């Protein structure tokens, strides 16, 4: 899951979290995909919301956080991996 957000000072940031799509989910990465993260739901939601994501997020297929981190580096924007 990936979100682009903005600090109060205008600086852009990318927020990423990787999980596993659960059996029975639509394998397209759409909004109804059920995902299990490496921590409990309560802890994940606490950490995700503390990062200040925007209302919209993208759900991607594959483990690509390392590619997104490199891309954020090229753009010279903050990167946060939950």
Helices and strands as residue ranges (DSSP letters): E 2-6, E 12-16, E 19-21, E 35-37, H 41-50, H 65-75, E 78-81
